[in-house]
Amino acid sequence: MNGRTRTTVSIYGHQYTIVSEESEDHVNDVSKYVDEKMKEMKRVNPFLDTSSLRC
């Protein structure tokens, strides 16, 4: 696949397969960051609709 890797990550309880030229470690680091930010937004505003967080 021309140096591309597939990495399955979990963000806010949902599985995504990311195809990227970046390393698997980098993709995992970014997905963890996004997951933490989404959880932080939910903590700050518990009434926020979770479906709008995934858009």
N, C-alpha and C positions, 0 to 999 in steps of 0.2 A: 504493500500500500504506500509506496514512496515515502518511507520514513514516518508514516502516521501511525499512531497507536490508538487503540480503543481502551478507554478506561470507564468503568462503571462506578458512579459516585452516588451518594445519598445526600440530597439537599432537602431539608425540611420534611423528611419522611417519605420522599419520593425518589425512586431510582432513575438515573439518567445515564445514558451511554454517551460519552464525549469522545469525538474523534479529533485528534490534534497532532500537530508536529511537536508539541511540547512534551517534556518527559511526564511519565505517569506520576512521579512525585510532585511535580509542579501543578498538574491538574488536580491532584488530591488536595494540595495546600490551598488552592483557589476555592475548591468546592467547600472545604472546611470553613474558610473565611466567609463565604456567602451564607452557609448554613448558620454560622454564629450570628451574623448580622440579621438574618431573618428571625431567629429566635429572640434576639435583642429587641427588634421592632415589636414582636408580639408581647414581650414582657412590658415594654413601655406603654403599649396600647392593647390591653387584653381584649377589647371589644372589636379590634380590627378583624375583618373577615379574612380568614386564612386563605381563601381562594385568591384574594387580591394580592397577597404576598407572593404568589407563584407567577404572577403575570410578568 
